[in-house]
Amino acid sequence: QVQLVESGGGLVQPGGSLRLSCAGFGSIFGINNMGWYRQFPGKERELVATIRSSGGSTTYADSVKGRFTISRDNGGNTVYLQMNSLKPEDTAVYYCIARTSFVNYWGRGTQVTVSS
């Protein structure tokens, strides 16, 4: 059984930092890329950042460019999201995704709250 498990969410003050982690467990083969989405209450999930397995190229939503950094451990199924200069509008549930050619795997999400 495949599982993606996120960790690192929590409450942080505006301007602070958090680092999210997502570890993949089980038989996950042929991952093309991994990434992070977030979901605001009453809204659909939106892309935050992705990283390709081959070459490591990254993409970011305009709203997080220059503040968030996605990375991945070499050869493993763990992806990270370093979030700096957090704003209240970053408050959301953050989900990890692993994409293969045939199926996408999702984590259950981790809450990030930015508030003073």
C-alpha positions in Angstrom: 0.0 0.0 0.0 1.3 3.4 -1.0 1.3 6.2 1.5 2.5 9.8 1.4 2.9 11.2 4.8 3.3 15.0 5.3 4.8 16.6 8.4 6.0 20.0 9.6 2.9 22.1 9.5 1.8 24.2 12.4 1.2 27.8 13.6 3.7 30.5 12.8 3.8 34.3 13.0 3.8 36.4 9.9 7.4 36.6 8.6 8.3 33.3 10.0 9.4 30.0 8.4 8.3 26.4 8.3 9.7 23.4 6.5 7.2 20.7 5.3 8.3 17.2 4.6 6.6 14.5 2.6 7.8 10.9 2.8 6.6 8.2 0.5 6.1 4.6 1.8 5.3 1.5 -0.2 5.9 0.5 -3.7 6.1 3.7 -5.6 7.6 3.2 -9.0 8.3 5.5 -11.9 7.7 8.9 -10.2 7.9 11.6 -12.8 7.6 14.5 -10.3 6.6 15.4 -6.8 5.1 18.6 -5.5 2.9 20.5 -3.2 -0.6 21.8 -3.5 -2.6 23.9 -1.0 -6.2 24.3 -0.4 -8.0 27.3 1.1 -11.4 26.8 2.8 -14.1 26.5 0.1 -11.6 26.6 -2.7 -10.1 24.0 -5.0 -6.5 22.9 -4.5 -3.9 25.0 -6.2 -0.4 24.2 -7.2 2.4 25.6 -5.0 5.5 24.0 -6.3 6.8 20.9 -8.2 10.1 19.2 -8.8 11.0 16.8 -11.5 12.6 13.5 -10.8 14.9 13.7 -13.8 17.0 16.8 -13.7 15.4 18.4 -10.7 13.8 21.3 -12.5 11.3 23.2 -10.4 8.2 25.3 -10.9 6.5 27.6 -8.5 3.2 29.5 -8.2 3.7 33.2 -8.7 2.4 33.9 -5.2 5.3 31.9 -3.6 8.2 32.6 -5.9 11.2 33.9 -4.0 9.8 32.8 -0.6 9.3 29.0 -1.0 11.8 26.4 -2.1 11.1 22.8 -3.0 13.7 20.1 -2.8 14.0 16.4 -2.9 16.3 13.8 -1.4 18.5 12.0 -4.0 17.1 8.7 -5.0 14.4 8.7 -2.4 10.7 9.5 -2.2 10.9 12.4 0.1 10.2 16.0 -0.9 10.5 19.2 1.2 9.0 22.6 1.0 10.9 25.4 2.8 8.6 28.3 3.4 10.1 31.6 4.4 8.5 35.1 4.9 5.2 33.5 5.5 2.1 35.6 5.2 -1.4 35.2 6.6 -2.7 34.5 3.1 -0.4 31.4 3.1 -2.7 29.8 5.6 -4.1 26.6 4.1 -3.9 22.8 4.2 -0.8 21.7 2.2 -0.9 18.4 0.3 2.0 16.4 -1.1 1.6 14.7 -4.5 3.7 12.1 -6.3 2.9 11.7 -10.0 3.7 8.6 -12.1 2.7 7.9 -15.7 -0.4 6.0 -14.5 -1.5 7.3 -11.2 -1.1 10.3 -8.8 -0.6 9.7 -5.1 -1.8 12.3 -2.5 -1.0 12.8 1.1 -3.6 13.6 3.7 -2.5 17.1 4.1 -0.9 19.2 6.9 -2.3 22.5 8.2 -0.3 25.6 8.0 -1.6 28.6 9.9 0.1 32.0 9.7 -1.2 34.3 12.4 0.0 36.7 15.1 
